[in-house]
Amino acid sequence: MNLLLHNIASFLILLVPIFLITGPLLSDLAIVLIDLIFLFYIFKNKEFNFINNFYFKLLILFNIYISTRSIFTDEIFFSLKSSLTYFRFTILIFAIYYFLSKNEKLIKYFSKVFLLVIILVCLDALFQYIVGFNILGFTNDNADKINGLFGDEGILGSYLIRFFPLFVSIFIFNFDLKKNKYFFLISLILVSLIIFLSGSRSSFFLLIFFILFIFLFLTEIRKELIIVLFLSIISF
């Protein structure tokens, strides 16, 4: 039973990036299940060290603060519905850390699945931009804004930019940048291009900020990043 629950949680973690494409139903359901399984293990095995730390307490206090603030708004129930549900994200952070620490192979599987999903999302969006429809048949009615697999929801740029730091982190910690720097740069250019084509100005502005941040720390590919950053600024 314990092993089954652990495998279910690990499998759901792998699927979260995919579920987010389909909409909030499956992704929220997966997050809640991961949280519940995590809490079950914590209390069953008395592994409270995973939540008895400064960061967990700080985030919980932040959730309590925004929930309390919601009580004093005009739309109390609407505001509380939004703020109270943030607790699941706080728990999710430590749940993922817990299951990663219990299974060393999970991070490798997640890295491969995640990179594959991001690249497929970008290639599908590029295909839609070129021919006018994507692999699911969603048409591109607005030439200045593509949505790819997200259909009528204009969140392609938002989806990619929020996963962009994780995208870069996976490359840094799981691959040799010197050996794979061209693949990394091509992937970086592809993601940057799709964020630009998505028509989300805020996402593209954040992209330039993140590339500048990467430029400061990844000294081994700094020359190549100058080209990417230059093209991004010119495009913007």
Secondary structure, DSSP 8 states (H G I E B T S, - for coil): -HHHHHHHHHHHHHHHHHHHHH-HHHHHHHHHHHHHHHHHHHHHTT-GGGTSSHHHHHHHHHHHHHHHHHHTSSSHHHHHHHHHTTHHHHHHHHHHHHHHHH-HHHHHHHHHHHHHHHHHHHHHHHHHHHHSB-TT--B---TT---GGGTT---HHHHHHHHHHHHHHHHHHHS-HHHHHHHHHHHHHHHHHHHHHTT-HHHHHHHHHHHHHHHHH-GGGHHHHHHHHHHHHHH-
